[in-house]
């Protein structure tokens, strides 16, 4: 490979790597009931909504102690970073099946209704998530059946 071609290939590779990390999706969950979503990153701005605990939110931007977020319905707002938790939750999009193993042929453990919150235990990177129901039962759910992963 010629020296003239090596530099553009190296630059393209570095840019592709940087772009993929820039577009990584980050989710957090609300840490408590009563989390207020604001119009802008200030407690003096208009209050838009109040959320319950464990609601998954997509983080779009960070500005000081504030996060710009999007909820499952696409609503955009700001919230204090301190009102989020590192414990991740996902929310069922529809009636969904939870299986014993990360396999569609595995035995069915239970079904969850739309909007049920499930603690995310592990992303298997196979299209399945290991989750924990609030009653303590654990199992696997298809990633397309939930929002927030």
C-alpha positions in Angstrom: 0.0 0.0 0.0 1.4 3.4 -0.9 2.1 6.1 1.6 -0.4 8.4 -0.1 -3.2 5.8 0.5 -2.2 5.0 4.1 -2.9 8.4 5.6 -6.4 8.7 4.2 -7.2 5.1 5.3 -5.9 5.8 8.8 -7.8 9.1 9.1 -11.0 7.4 7.9 -10.6 4.6 10.4 -10.0 7.0 13.3 -13.0 9.1 12.3 -15.2 6.0 12.0 -14.2 4.9 15.5 -14.8 8.4 16.9 -18.2 8.6 15.3 -19.3 5.2 16.6 -18.5 6.3 20.2 -20.3 9.6 19.7 -23.5 7.9 18.7 -23.5 5.4 21.6 -26.9 5.6 23.3 -27.0 6.1 27.1 -29.9 5.4 29.3 -30.5 6.2 33.0 -33.5 5.7 35.3 -35.2 8.1 37.7 -33.9 7.5 41.2 -37.1 8.3 43.1 -40.7 9.2 42.8 -41.3 12.9 42.3 -38.6 13.6 39.8 -39.4 16.9 38.0 -38.7 17.4 34.3 -38.1 21.0 33.2 -38.3 23.0 30.0 -34.7 24.1 30.3 -31.7 23.3 32.6 -32.8 25.5 35.5 -35.1 25.0 38.5 -36.5 28.4 37.6 -37.8 27.2 34.2 -41.2 25.8 33.5 -42.0 22.4 35.0 -43.2 19.9 32.4 -43.8 16.6 34.2 -43.3 14.7 37.4 -42.1 11.1 37.1 -42.2 8.1 39.3 -39.2 6.1 40.3 -37.3 3.8 37.9 -38.5 5.3 34.7 -36.0 4.7 31.9 -34.8 7.8 30.0 -32.5 8.3 27.1 -29.7 10.8 27.8 -29.2 13.2 24.9 -26.8 15.8 26.4 -25.2 16.8 29.6 -24.9 20.4 30.8 -23.3 20.9 34.2 -25.5 19.2 36.7 -28.4 18.8 34.2 -29.3 16.1 31.6 -31.3 16.6 28.4 -33.4 13.5 28.1 -36.0 11.8 25.9 -38.7 9.5 27.3 -40.3 6.5 25.6 -42.9 8.7 24.0 -40.3 11.1 22.5 -40.9 13.9 25.0 -37.8 16.1 25.4 -37.0 17.7 28.7 -34.3 18.5 31.3 -33.7 17.0 34.8 -31.2 17.2 37.5 -28.4 14.6 37.1 -28.8 13.8 40.8 -32.3 12.6 40.1 -31.0 9.7 38.1 -29.8 6.3 39.2 -27.1 4.0 37.9 -29.6 1.1 38.5 -31.1 0.6 35.1 -34.7 -0.2 34.3 -36.5 -1.0 31.1 -40.2 -0.6 30.3 -42.3 -3.1 28.4 -43.6 -1.8 25.1 -46.4 -4.4 24.9 -47.5 -7.7 26.4 -44.2 -9.6 26.5 -43.0 -13.0 27.4 -40.2 -13.6 29.9 -38.3 -16.8 29.3 -36.1 -19.0 31.6 -33.2 -18.8 29.1 -32.2 -16.4 26.4 -34.0 -18.5 23.8 -37.4 -18.4 22.2 -37.8 -22.2 22.8 -37.0 -21.9 26.5 -39.8 -22.3 29.0 -42.1 -19.4 29.6 -41.8 -18.0 33.2 -44.4 -15.2 33.0 -45.8 -12.4 30.9 -45.6 -8.7 31.6 -48.1 -6.1 30.5 -47.3 -2.9 28.6 -45.6 -0.2 30.8 -44.3 -2.7 33.5 -40.9 -1.7 34.8 -38.2 -4.4 34.9 -34.8 -4.0 36.5 -32.1 -4.6 33.8 -29.6 -7.2 35.1 -27.6 -7.9 31.9 -27.6 -7.1 28.2 -26.5 -10.5 26.7 -25.8 -8.8 23.4 -27.8 -11.5 21.7 -31.1 -9.7 21.4 -32.1 -10.8 24.9 -32.0 -8.9 28.2 -31.8 -10.6 31.6 -34.3 -8.8 33.8 -35.7 -8.8 37.3 -39.4 -8.3 38.1 -40.3 -6.3 41.2 -41.5 -9.6 42.8 -38.0 -11.0 42.5 -38.5 -13.3 39.5 -35.7 -13.1 36.9 -35.6 -14.2 33.3 -35.0 -13.1 29.8 -37.0 -10.8 27.5 -36.5 -9.9 23.9 -34.9 -6.4 23.6 -37.5 -5.3 21.1 -40.2 -5.9 23.7 -38.9 -3.1 26.0 -37.7 0.5 25.9 -34.7 1.8 27.7 -31.9 -0.7 26.7 
